[in-house]
Amino acid sequence: MGSLVRRLFDSRDDTLPYLTHQQETVSRGELRERVAKQAAVFAGFGIGPGSAVGLRTPPSFTQVEVLLALWRLGAQVMLFDFRLKPAEVAALCTSCRPQFMVRAGSNVQATFGFRPEYEVVTECRGTGRPATTGHRLVQFSSGSTGRPKVIGRTAASLAAEVDRFAGITGMPGEGDRVLLLSSTAHSFGLVAGLLHSLAAGVSVVFAPRISARDLLRTAVDHRVTALFGVPMHYELLAAAGDPPELPDLRVAVSGGELMPPDVAARFTERYGVPVGESYGTTESGVVAMDVGGTLRPSVGPAAPGMVVRVRQGELDVALDESPYLFDSGGTQYADGWLRTRDRATVDGTGAVRVHGRADSLVVIGGLKVDLTEVENVLRGHPAVEQAIVVHEGVTEAYVVTSAAAGSAAGEGPTAEELLRWCRERLADYKLPRVVRLLDALPRTSNGKLVRQPTLLRERAPRP
């Protein structure tokens, strides 16, 4: 892993800017020096090759510096999202048992907005154990259902993904400035946003806060040429009132979950830039990508070096070894193939089209119903901003509406009105039994919509 870190730094001139927030910029050379100093501090704690280290800091210059320093020493880094609650971190540590925990020293829960620097606290854990495998990055799946899986990536796997991104047409290159909104604790933000940018000489720009005003001001001030985010960010920007022109923006890519076509269309109409799609998994990294956003509804061709197949209607990805640690993967990896459990097709040109999760196809009264289709019908209502449909015995829809788009008294549509909307457009057996209106839908730490019926019911107002 130390060799990969050196390769990333040595790939471009040290004078190039790398990390930027407002008026503060850290060059590649400055970060290289910081990483070396931080590595010496960690070595003083006894961290070295094979040490298992948990890392929990907010997105920041410090997070990048610490991560690269730990990798330079050959440590296995377990990357915890800083938004996880202490009880969630403790539950994950029960199985992972890191020897050390590195965290931000200040009260990060009270932090509002982006801060470049944090004090770092290193704790030695007497119950920890060293890494037993060659994995040097450990992540926890941010899937929309179920308990997180523990996923390991080797140095070779990460290096191969950086090379895959480099081989994809349209990716930002030296001199570009990417506004990174995707979480740096998750695969797309970490590898496409940070590691590929370090390899390619791209400057990574962070916004002070996740608000349309701050994102647009940052894009204008730093003449941002590329934007990496999740659908939630594009939805936010598409709804901005009287936005400025972004003449330098040429690339906008969404990752993490499939981009709703209507959100992509509104963003493109507003800013003149098509929204590309990056499809991947935490286990494999990027699988397919369409940077230019010209191939929707497909997510683009398989990334260079990736081998995929469609088996029983679901997409499988070839991997040399299981990415799962502590027997957390169940049957999802077998015989050299990772089952994504996404329904998909591959056309004659090799473009991959993802049709939704396999568990979104349910049988009701002996008839197959695609819950994604029901969601799309609900989202077609002019006052519906977001919709999730789940099925456990009965079909339930959870909807967020825009009051401004409503009628008469300025209120959004009622549940009964939305049911009538569906009844006019769907066969009776596809109709949701109930529609519940929420102020906001729950999301994972990476911005994905959560599809757990129990959690959705907890958020719904009592009848």
N, C-alpha and C positions, 0 to 999 in steps of 0.2 A: 504493500500500500504506500510505503514511503517512496517507492520508485514512481508510482502514478502521480503523487503530489509533485515530485520534482519535474516530471514530464509536463504537467499542466502549467507550472510556472515557467519552465524553460521554452515553452512553445511560442511565446511572444516577447516583445521588448518590455523590460521592467518599467519603463517610463509611461506606459499606457495607463489611463485611468481604469480602475476596476469597480470599485464600490462608491456610490454617490447617494447622498441624502442632503437635500437642500443645498447649502453652500459648502458642505464638507465632502471631500473626495479623497479616497485612498488609492494610490497607484499600486500596480502589481508588485513593484519593488518594495514599497512600504509594507504591504501585506506580507511579503516573503519574510521581511525582518521581524515583524510581529509574530508570525507563526514560529520562527526559530526561537525567539525568546520565550514564548508560551510553552513550547515543547520542552525547553530546559526546565521550566518550573514544574511541569507535569512529571518529568523524569525524576525530579527531586522527591516526589511522592511515591516513587516506585513504579510508575506507569511505564510499560514497555511493550515489546512484542507479545501479542496474545493476551494482554490485560483486557478485561471486560469492563467497559466504562459506560455508564448512563449519562446522556447529555440532555439537559433540559434548560434551554434559554430561549427567550423570544427571538424572532427574526431580527438580526442586527449584524453589524460588522463583527461584533464579538463572537457571535455564533459561528460565522464563517472561519474566523481566526482559530477558535478553539477546535472546531471539527478537523480542520486541516492539520493542526498541531498534533492532535491525538492520532490521526492517520499517519503522520510523519513518523511517529514512534512505533507504528505497527499495531496499535490497539484496535480492539473490536469496539465499535461505537454503537450503542443502543440509542436511537434518536427518538426522544419523547417530545410530543407536541406540548408546548408550554401551557396550552389551554386545558390540558387534562387536569382534573382535580387530584389532590394528594391521594385520595382513596383509589383512584384509577391507576395512578403510578405505582402505588404499593401493591395492587393486585398483579400488575404486569411483572414487577420485580420479584414476586413470589416464585414465578417460574424461571425468570431470566437470571436472577441473582448476580447482578453486576458487583464487581469488587470495589468500584469507585462510582460516586455520583458527582458530576460537575453541573453546577446550576448557577443561575444569576443570583447574586447576593441580595439585591433589593426585592421589595415586595412586587413581583411582576404582576400579580393579580390586580394591583391598583394602577398599573401602567396604562396610560391613555395615549395611543398613537405610537409611532415608530421612534425608537431611541437607538442611535448608532452603537453606543458603548454601554456595557454593564460590568459591574464588579463580578468577578468569578470566585465562587466558593467550591472547593474540592473536598469531598467527604470520603473517608475510607470506611468500607463496610466489611466488618469481620465475618459476616455470613456469606460473602460473595465467593465466586469461583472464577478461575480464568476461562477464556474461550476454549471450547473443545473442538471447534471446527475452524476452517480457514475463512469463514465469513467475517468481513470487516465492517459491514454496515448492517445493522439490525433495525428493521422498521416494523410497525404494527399496522395491519391492514385497516384502512378507513372505509371499508365497505359499508353499504347502507343497511345491512342486516347482519345479525349474528355477532358473536364475540370476536374481537380482533385476533387475527392469526399472527404468529411471530415469523417474520420473513427475513432471511439472510441473503446478502449479496457479497460476492467475493470481489477482490480488486480487479480480477480479469473481467468479471461481469460488468462492473462499472466502467472500466476502460472501453469495453466493447460498445456500451451504450453511448458513451461520449462520441465514439467514432461513428456510430449509426446516425446520431444527430448531425454530425459534420457532413455526412454523405447525403442528407436530405435536401433537395432543391429548395431554395428560398430561405433557409435558416439564416439568422443574423450572423454577420461576420465582423472582421476587424473594423473598428470605427463606428459600428452601430451602437445605439443606446437603447437598452430594453428596460421598460418599466415592468418590474417583476411584482405581480400581485399574488401569484400562486404561493401557497405555503412552502417555505424552505425545509419543512420537516417531512414533506411528502415528495414522491418521486419526480413529478414533472417540474416542480419548483426547484428541487435540489439538483437534478441532473441537467435538465434543459436550461434552467435559469441560471444556476451557479457554476456547475462544473464545465458544461459546454462553453459558457461564456468565458471562463478562465482560459480554456484551451484555444478559443477562437479570437481572443482579443476584444471581446464585447464588453462594454461598460454596463454594469447593472445598477439601475436607478430604483430607489425606494421612495414611496410617497409618505408624507407625515401621518396621514390617516386614510382609512378606507371610506371616503365620501366622494361623491361625484366632483364636488368643488376642488378638493385637494388633488384628486387624480388628474383632473384636467389642468390645473395650475402647474403640477409637476411635469406633465407631458409638454406643456408650452415652454416652461422655463428651461427645461433641459433638452428641448428639441428631440424628444423621444422618437425613435424610428421603428420600434417594435413594442408590442404589448403582449405579455403572457399572463393569463388569468383563467378563471373558471367562469361558467355561465353567469353566476351571480354578479360578477364584476361587469360583464357586458350588459346585463340587464340594467344595472345601476347607471352606467354611462349612457345607454340608449334612452333612458328616461330623464336625463339632465335637461333642465330648461335653458334655452339660449346658450348652448355650448360654443366655445371658441373653435376656430378652424385649427386643424392639426396637419399642416402642410408637410411636415417631415415624416409623419406616420405612414409606413408602407406595409407593415406586417402586423397582424393581430391573430393570435392563436389561443384557442381554448382547450384546456385539458382537464382531467379529473372526472368529468362525466359528460355525456353527450350534450351538445349544444342544441337547445330547441330552435328549429329553423326560424320561427317568428322573431326570436330575440336576435339572431344573427342578421336577419333582414332589417330590423329596426336600427341596429348599430351601423350597418353598411349604408343605409339611407341617410343616417345622421352624419357620419364621418367620411363616407366615400371609400372605406377600406373593407374588403370582404373578410369575414372571420374564418380562419383556418381551424382545423381540428387535429388534435393529437390524441390518439387512442393507445392506451397501454394498461399495464397492471403493475402493482407494487412488486410482484414476483419477478416479472420479466423486464420491466422498464418499457420504453416505447415499442409498440407493436406495428402500428400503421400511422401515417401522418399525411395530411394535406395542408401544407403551410399557406397556400394561396387561397384556400376556401372556394375553389372552383369545382370540386367534385362532389359536394353535398348532393344527395343524402349519404354517399359513401364517406368513410373516414380516411380515404386515400389508400395507396398501395402499401403492402408490407414494407417496413423500413429495411434498409440494406442489411442483409445477413439474417433476417428473421424468416423462419419457416412456419407457415400456418396451414391448418387444414380445417375443413368443416366436417364434423362427424355427428350424425344424428341431429343435424340442424344447429349444432353449437360449435363455436370457434375454439380450437385447440392451438396452443403455441408450443413449438419444440424447445425443450430445455435440456441441457446435458445432465443436470442433477436436480433433486428436489430442493426448492428454496426454503422449505419449512423447517423450523427448529422446534424442538420439544414436542414432536408429534402433533403439531397444531394444524396440519394441513388436511387431515382426514384422507379422503380419496381424491382430492383435487389434482394430485400429481401421480401419474402412473405410466410406466413403460416409456419414459422419455417425453411425455406430453403433459403440459399444464392445461387443465380444463378451465377456461375462463368463465364458463357458465353464462356466456352471452350468446343469444341467438344471432346468427350471422349468415351471410352468403358472400361468395367471392365471384365477381363477374369475369368475363373473358379477358379483360385487361389486367386482372389481378387486384382490382380495387375491392376493398373490404367494406361491406355494409353491415352495420350492427343494428339489429332489430329490437333490442331490449334484453333485459335479463330473462334467463330461462324460467325463473320463478314468476315472471309477469304473465305467463301463459297458464291459465287455469281452466278447469273443466266445471261448467255449471249446468246441471241438468243434462249431462251427457254431451254438451256442446262446448267447444273450445272458445274461450274469450281472452283476447289480448288486452290486458289492463292498460298497456301503453296507448292503445287506440282510444280507450275511454278518456285517458288523461289528455290526449291531443284534442278530442272533441271539447272537453271542458276549457282547455286553454284557448280554443277558438272563439270563446265568448269574449266580446270586447272589454268586459269589466274584470275578467279573470287574469290575475298576474301569475299565479302558480297553482299547480294541482298535483296531488298524489292520490292514486287509487290502489287500495289493498284488498285482499280477499282472505278472510278466515271464517269460513262458514257462510258469510254474506259479503257482498261487495260494498265497500265504504269509500267515499271520496272526501278528501280533505283539501279545502280550497282557500286561497288568499285572493281577495278581490280588491279592486281599486274603487274607493268611494267616489272619486272624482269622475269616474266613467259611468256612474249610476244615473238613475233617472230622477224625476220629480224633486224630492227633497234633498237630492245630492247624495243619496245613500247607494251603496252597491246592491246588486241583485240578492234576493233572498235564496235560501236553499231550495225552496219550492220552484222558484223561477229557473234555477240552474237545472233542476230535474226536468222541467218542461223542455229546456234547451236540449238536453240529452235525448229526451223521448222523441223529439223531432228528427234526430240524426242517427239514432242507434236502434237496433232491434231490441225488443223488450228484454230478452234474456241477457243482454249486455249492460242493462241499466244498473247504476249503483242503487242499492237499497236505501242508502241514506247519504246525504251531503252535509258535511260539517264545515262551518266557516271559522277560520282561524285568523288571528292577526299576523302570524308568521309561521312558516313551516320549520320544524327542527332540522338542523344541518349537522353534519360531522365537522370535525376540526378543519377539514380540507374544503369545506363549502359544499359538500354533496348533500342532497336531500336525503333525509332518513326515512326509510320505508318500514320501520318496525311498528306494527299495529298498536302494540301496548303503549309505546311512547306517544304515538299520535293521539290516542284516546286520552292520555293524560293531559295533552295540550288543549284538547277540545273543550269548549265551555259546557258546563253541565246543562242538560235540558230543563 
